[in-house]
Amino acid sequence: SQTIHQWPATLVQPVGSPLSLECTVEGTSNPNLYWYRQAAGRGLQLLFYSVGIGQISSEVPQNLSASRPQDRQFILSSKKLLLSDSGFYLCAWSVILTGQTGELFFGEGSRLTVL
Amino acid sequence: AQSVAQPEDQVNVAEGNPLTVKCTYSVSGNPYLFWYVQYPNRGLQFLLKYITGDNLVKGSYGFEAEFNKSQTSFHLKKPSALVSDSALYFCAVRDRPANFNKFYFGSGTKLNVKP
């Protein structure tokens, strides 16, 4: 069965420090991978998605970047964190196969607090 | 532009009573529709989906959803609410076939089930 791992679960960082959140998927190949941010426990904002190694699509100009160095690994980074980067970050994956809908499956999230 | 609306920030219902969480969508063409549930500090869990066929879709934990094309709605329902159903619920739509990698989420509805 497929599983998704996301870490760290909780992170407290000072303003101006770097960030690295990592996500890996097991049990599937060539997934679509996504990073979402959820602010104040509500709506989801799509930050990045990737359809393959090295392919990153950015949805919103951010102080963040994403990379996909391996097929099932997705990394969210920042060189210098801002207070506004605080939030709950969710990694997700989907696979589009013939005849299937490719729903999203989410990781457990990483809560980032920037002080 | 594709969009999903959840008109209620919060829904309150007594345990044992039926519940409805509303969702309307605006997309070009026929969409794929989804419902997700999120418990505090957790990732989103997939509940159910509509692709085509019967307008009433059954999903996990006794939930079902009714697709209404003329009203562009996809309301989530359960005949008898449980206290453990209290959570944040998200409606989502996925484009097809163009922009198939993009999901659009509603702002979420907090369901409170009181004993």
Interface residues (C-beta under 8 A of the other chain):
Chain A: Q6 N32 Y34 G41 R42 G43 L44 L46 Y49 V51 S57 F88 L90 A92 S94 I96 T101 G102 E103 L104 F105 F106 G107 E108 G109 R111
Chain B: Y32 F34 Y36 P40 N41 R42 G43 L44 Q45 F46 K49 I51 L88 F90 A92 R94 F100 N101 K102 F103 F105 G106 S107 G108
